[in-house]
Amino acid sequence: MPKSANQKIKILYLLKILLENTDEEHGLTLKEVESALRELGVKAERKTLYDDIETLRIFGVDIEKSVGKSVTYHVISRDFELPELKLLIDAVQSSKFISEKKSRELIDKLSSLMSRFDATKLRRQVYVANRVKSDNETIYYSVDEIHEAINQNKKISFQYFEWNEKKEKVLRHNGKKYIISPHALTWDDENYYMIGYDSSEEKIKHYRVDKMQKISLTDEKRDGDEFFRGFDMALYSKKTFGMFGGVEESVTLRCKNRFAGVVIDRFGEDVTFLKSDDEHFEVHVKVHVSPLFFGWVLNFGDGIEIVSPDSVRGEFRTLLEKTLEGYK
């Protein structure tokens, strides 16, 4: 690029140099800035740099002048603070549905939002290797396709698979295409799910995005809007344990007092506690009855008991008896 062209974008190079090389603890002198610009083929004079830095300040860049042994300039605040980026990076590296390769790419992009000094601190926090991660790189394109269908108010078609004991993908319904109206995406139980409406069964369903393949938009408009008016995703997730489908039931649970926090974590602070005796309370909640719900109850031994309805209580007892049979 000719030097004259470089001169026209001098202020952009200046911003890049300051963002990459300064923070509250690290600054650059004007001499160091001049040297960095010179390496990029840009000639700068001290007077014009004063003007350029002031222009960046007016634009909204938080540049501070520090006077010590020498005068240095620092970018002291950014769109993201270091603790915020650490939080985002923790989410990326702990997410199973994001592959190891994509995790590293996203973390590198997040790190580029800080100075090179703070980026080093971020990289020291990263532990991606040997974590349980998806190998499905297409999930990002699948999510994009689903969002596009929602934006265009279109149904989607896709195939859905499960894993067998040979670690092979087996298509459900012999590969028959599902036709669903997508309405939302949610992240639950470390996986990404699409929530949609199945016209053929007239009900809301959910699908793990990493198990969907060959997603494409159809020419049909979405339906099921009436089911999603006032739809509460948080409430749906509370009732659906591990996003595992099941019949919705109103269930009464009898809990030992020490499990109050567990119940609030699961069902929220609005759930009503009814005192049973000095050591127990009862709650009435709506759940999708499934093996994962029963597994959740079983986690707490005799601390949480299914009181009613009798059908759910009996189903739980049958599951326990069958499980015990396997250990005789």
C-alpha positions as CSV (number, residue, x, y, z in Angstrom):
1,M,0.0,0.0,0.0
2,P,1.5,3.4,-0.9
3,K,2.5,5.7,2.0
4,S,0.0,8.3,0.9
5,A,-2.8,5.8,1.4
6,N,-1.4,4.8,4.8
7,Q,-1.4,8.4,5.8
8,K,-5.2,8.6,5.1
9,I,-5.9,5.8,7.7
10,K,-3.3,7.0,10.2
11,I,-5.8,7.6,12.9
12,L,-7.2,4.0,12.5
13,Y,-3.7,2.6,12.8
14,L,-3.2,4.8,15.9
15,L,-6.3,3.4,17.5
16,K,-5.2,-0.2,16.7
17,I,-1.8,0.4,18.3
18,L,-3.3,2.0,21.4
19,L,-5.9,-0.8,21.8
20,E,-3.4,-3.6,21.4
21,N,-0.6,-2.2,23.4
22,T,-2.0,-0.2,26.3
23,D,-4.3,-0.6,29.3
24,E,-4.5,0.9,32.8
25,E,-1.1,-0.6,33.7
26,H,0.7,-0.2,30.4
27,G,1.1,2.9,28.3
28,L,3.0,4.2,25.2
29,T,5.0,7.3,24.8
30,L,4.5,9.4,21.7
31,K,8.0,8.3,20.6
32,E,6.9,4.7,20.8
33,V,3.7,5.5,19.0
34,E,5.7,7.2,16.2
35,S,7.9,4.2,15.9
36,A,5.0,1.8,15.7
37,L,3.3,3.9,13.0
38,R,6.6,4.1,11.1
39,E,6.7,0.3,10.9
40,L,3.3,0.5,9.3
41,G,4.6,2.9,6.7
42,V,3.0,6.0,8.3
43,K,4.9,9.1,9.0
44,A,3.7,11.0,12.1
45,E,4.7,14.3,13.7
46,R,4.2,14.9,17.5
47,K,1.8,17.8,16.9
48,T,-0.5,15.8,14.6
49,L,-0.5,12.9,17.1
50,Y,-1.8,15.3,19.8
51,D,-4.6,16.2,17.5
52,D,-5.3,12.6,16.5
53,I,-5.5,11.4,20.2
54,E,-7.9,14.3,21.0
55,T,-10.0,13.3,18.0
56,L,-10.2,9.7,19.3
57,R,-11.2,11.1,22.7
58,I,-14.0,13.1,21.1
59,F,-15.1,10.0,19.3
60,G,-15.4,8.2,22.6
61,V,-12.2,6.3,23.1
62,D,-11.2,6.5,26.8
63,I,-7.6,7.6,26.5
64,E,-5.8,8.8,29.6
65,K,-2.5,10.8,29.7
66,S,-0.2,9.6,32.5
67,V,2.7,11.8,33.7
68,G,5.6,9.9,35.4
69,K,9.2,9.5,34.4
70,S,7.8,10.0,30.9
71,V,4.4,11.0,29.5
72,T,2.4,7.9,28.4
73,Y,-1.0,7.4,26.9
74,H,-3.4,4.6,28.0
75,V,-6.7,3.2,26.8
76,I,-8.2,2.7,30.3
77,S,-11.7,1.3,29.5
78,R,-13.2,-0.8,26.8
79,D,-16.6,-2.3,25.7
80,F,-15.8,-5.4,27.8
81,E,-14.0,-5.4,31.2
82,L,-11.5,-8.2,31.9
83,P,-13.9,-10.0,34.4
84,E,-16.7,-9.9,31.8
85,L,-14.5,-11.5,29.2
86,K,-13.3,-14.2,31.7
87,L,-17.0,-15.0,32.3
88,L,-17.6,-15.3,28.5
89,I,-14.5,-17.5,28.1
90,D,-15.6,-19.7,30.9
91,A,-18.9,-20.2,29.2
92,V,-17.3,-21.1,25.9
93,Q,-14.8,-23.5,27.3
94,S,-17.3,-25.3,29.5
95,S,-19.9,-25.7,26.7
96,K,-20.1,-29.2,25.4
97,F,-21.9,-28.3,22.1
98,I,-19.0,-26.0,21.1
99,S,-16.1,-28.1,19.6
100,E,-12.6,-27.8,20.9
101,K,-11.4,-26.2,17.6
102,K,-14.3,-23.6,17.6
103,S,-13.8,-22.9,21.4
104,R,-10.2,-21.9,20.7
105,E,-11.2,-19.7,17.8
106,L,-13.8,-17.9,19.8
107,I,-11.5,-17.5,22.8
108,D,-8.8,-16.0,20.5
109,K,-11.5,-13.5,19.2
110,L,-12.6,-12.6,22.7
111,S,-8.9,-12.1,23.7
112,S,-8.4,-9.7,20.9
113,L,-10.8,-7.3,22.6
114,M,-8.2,-6.6,25.3
115,S,-4.7,-5.4,25.3
116,R,-2.0,-8.0,24.6
117,F,-1.1,-7.9,28.3
118,D,-4.6,-8.7,29.5
119,A,-5.0,-11.2,26.6
120,T,-2.1,-13.2,28.2
121,K,-4.0,-13.3,31.5
122,L,-7.1,-14.6,29.7
123,R,-5.2,-17.3,27.9
124,R,-3.8,-18.5,31.3
125,Q,-7.4,-19.2,32.4
126,V,-8.2,-21.4,29.4
127,Y,-8.6,-25.2,29.8
128,V,-10.1,-26.6,26.7
129,A,-8.1,-29.8,26.1
130,N,-9.6,-33.1,27.4
131,R,-13.0,-31.6,28.1
132,V,-16.1,-33.3,26.8
133,K,-16.7,-31.5,23.6
134,S,-18.9,-32.0,20.5
135,D,-17.1,-32.9,17.2
136,N,-20.0,-31.5,15.2
137,E,-18.7,-28.4,13.5
138,T,-21.9,-27.9,11.6
139,I,-23.9,-26.8,14.7
140,Y,-23.0,-23.1,14.1
141,Y,-24.5,-23.2,10.6
142,S,-27.5,-25.1,11.9
143,V,-28.2,-22.4,14.5
144,D,-27.8,-19.8,11.8
145,E,-30.3,-21.7,9.5
146,I,-32.8,-21.9,12.4
147,H,-32.5,-18.2,13.2
148,E,-33.0,-17.5,9.5
149,A,-36.2,-19.6,9.4
150,I,-37.6,-17.8,12.4
151,N,-36.8,-14.4,10.9
152,Q,-38.5,-15.4,7.6
153,N,-41.4,-17.1,9.4
154,K,-40.7,-20.4,7.6
155,K,-40.9,-24.0,8.6
156,I,-37.8,-26.1,8.4
157,S,-37.1,-29.7,7.4
158,F,-34.4,-31.8,8.9
159,Q,-33.3,-35.3,9.8
160,Y,-32.8,-36.4,13.4
161,F,-30.4,-39.0,14.7
162,E,-29.5,-40.9,17.8
163,W,-26.3,-42.8,18.7
164,N,-26.3,-46.6,18.9
165,E,-24.1,-49.0,21.0
166,K,-21.6,-49.1,18.1
167,K,-21.2,-45.3,18.3
168,E,-23.0,-45.0,14.9
169,K,-25.5,-42.3,14.0
170,V,-28.9,-43.9,13.4
171,L,-31.5,-41.7,11.7
172,R,-34.9,-41.7,13.4
173,H,-37.9,-42.8,11.4
174,N,-35.5,-44.3,8.8
175,G,-34.3,-40.9,7.7
176,K,-37.8,-39.4,7.1
177,K,-37.7,-35.6,7.2
178,Y,-39.2,-33.8,10.1
179,I,-41.2,-30.7,9.2
180,I,-41.3,-28.3,12.2
181,S,-42.1,-24.6,12.8
182,P,-39.1,-23.3,14.8
183,H,-39.9,-20.6,17.4
184,A,-37.0,-20.4,19.8
185,L,-33.5,-21.6,20.6
186,T,-32.4,-22.3,24.2
187,W,-29.3,-23.5,26.0
188,D,-30.1,-26.1,28.6
189,D,-28.2,-28.9,30.4
190,E,-25.0,-28.0,28.4
191,N,-26.8,-28.5,25.1
192,Y,-28.4,-26.3,22.5
193,Y,-32.1,-27.0,21.7
194,M,-34.6,-25.8,19.2
195,I,-38.1,-25.3,20.5
196,G,-40.8,-25.7,17.8
197,Y,-44.4,-26.6,16.9
198,D,-45.2,-29.9,15.3
199,S,-48.4,-29.4,13.2
200,S,-49.0,-33.1,12.7
201,E,-49.2,-33.8,16.5
202,E,-50.4,-30.3,17.4
203,K,-47.9,-29.9,20.2
204,I,-44.7,-28.1,21.2
205,K,-41.5,-30.2,20.9
206,H,-37.8,-29.6,21.3
207,Y,-34.8,-31.1,19.5
208,R,-31.1,-31.0,20.2
209,V,-29.5,-28.9,17.5
210,D,-26.3,-31.1,17.4
211,K,-28.5,-34.1,16.5
212,M,-30.2,-32.3,13.6
213,Q,-28.8,-32.6,10.1
214,K,-29.6,-31.5,6.6
215,I,-31.6,-28.5,7.9
216,S,-33.3,-26.4,5.2
217,L,-36.0,-23.8,5.0
218,T,-39.3,-24.8,3.4
219,D,-41.8,-22.7,1.5
220,E,-44.4,-23.2,4.2
221,K,-45.1,-20.5,6.7
222,R,-44.7,-21.3,10.4
223,D,-47.7,-22.2,12.5
224,G,-48.3,-22.6,16.2
225,D,-48.1,-18.9,17.0
226,E,-51.1,-19.3,19.4
227,F,-49.1,-21.8,21.5
228,F,-46.2,-19.4,21.9
229,R,-48.1,-16.3,22.9
230,G,-46.7,-15.6,26.4
231,F,-44.5,-18.6,26.1
232,D,-42.1,-18.6,29.1
233,M,-38.8,-20.4,28.2
234,A,-37.6,-20.3,31.8
235,L,-40.8,-22.0,32.9
236,Y,-40.6,-24.6,30.1
237,S,-37.0,-25.5,31.1
238,K,-38.0,-25.8,34.8
239,K,-40.7,-28.3,34.0
240,T,-38.6,-30.3,31.4
241,F,-35.8,-32.0,33.2
242,G,-32.7,-32.2,31.0
243,M,-35.0,-31.2,28.1
244,F,-36.3,-34.8,28.2
245,G,-39.8,-35.1,27.0
246,G,-42.7,-36.5,29.0
247,V,-46.3,-36.0,30.0
248,E,-46.9,-32.8,32.0
249,E,-48.3,-33.5,35.5
250,S,-49.0,-31.5,38.6
251,V,-46.9,-33.2,41.2
252,T,-46.7,-32.7,45.0
253,L,-43.2,-33.2,46.6
254,R,-42.5,-33.6,50.3
255,C,-39.1,-32.2,51.1
256,K,-36.8,-32.1,54.1
257,N,-36.2,-28.5,55.2
258,R,-32.5,-28.6,54.3
259,F,-33.4,-29.1,50.6
260,A,-35.2,-25.8,50.4
261,G,-32.3,-24.4,48.3
262,V,-32.3,-27.3,46.0
263,V,-36.0,-26.8,45.3
264,I,-35.6,-23.0,44.7
265,D,-32.6,-23.7,42.4
266,R,-34.8,-26.0,40.3
267,F,-38.2,-24.3,40.4
268,G,-37.4,-20.7,41.3
269,E,-38.1,-18.4,44.2
270,D,-41.8,-18.0,43.4
271,V,-42.6,-21.6,44.2
272,T,-44.8,-21.8,47.3
273,F,-43.6,-23.8,50.4
274,L,-46.4,-25.4,52.5
275,K,-45.2,-26.5,56.0
276,S,-45.8,-30.2,56.5
277,D,-44.3,-30.6,59.9
278,D,-41.3,-29.1,61.8
279,E,-38.9,-31.0,59.5
280,H,-40.6,-31.0,56.1
281,F,-42.4,-28.8,53.6
282,E,-44.5,-29.6,50.5
283,V,-44.5,-27.9,47.1
284,H,-46.9,-28.3,44.2
285,V,-45.1,-28.0,40.8
286,K,-45.8,-28.9,37.2
287,V,-43.2,-31.2,35.6
288,H,-42.7,-33.3,32.5
289,V,-42.6,-36.8,34.1
290,S,-39.6,-38.6,32.7
291,P,-36.7,-40.8,33.8
292,L,-34.6,-37.7,34.3
293,F,-37.2,-36.2,36.7
294,F,-37.2,-39.5,38.6
295,G,-33.4,-39.4,38.6
296,W,-33.5,-35.9,40.0
297,V,-35.7,-37.0,42.9
298,L,-33.5,-40.0,43.5
299,N,-30.5,-37.8,43.9
300,F,-31.7,-36.7,47.3
301,G,-32.5,-40.1,48.7
302,D,-35.3,-39.8,51.4
303,G,-34.9,-36.0,51.3
304,I,-37.5,-35.5,48.6
305,E,-40.5,-37.7,48.2
306,I,-43.2,-37.8,45.5
307,V,-46.5,-37.6,47.4
308,S,-49.0,-37.4,44.5
309,P,-50.5,-38.1,42.1
310,D,-50.6,-41.9,42.8
311,S,-49.9,-42.6,39.1
312,V,-46.5,-40.8,39.2
313,R,-45.7,-42.2,42.6
314,G,-46.4,-45.7,41.3
315,E,-44.4,-45.1,38.1
316,F,-41.4,-44.1,40.3
317,R,-41.8,-47.2,42.5
318,T,-41.9,-49.4,39.4
319,L,-38.7,-47.8,38.1
320,L,-37.0,-48.4,41.4
321,E,-38.1,-52.0,41.6
322,K,-36.8,-52.7,38.0
323,T,-33.5,-51.0,38.8
324,L,-33.1,-53.1,42.0
325,E,-33.8,-56.3,40.0
326,G,-30.7,-55.6,38.0
327,Y,-28.6,-55.6,41.1
328,K,-29.8,-58.9,42.7
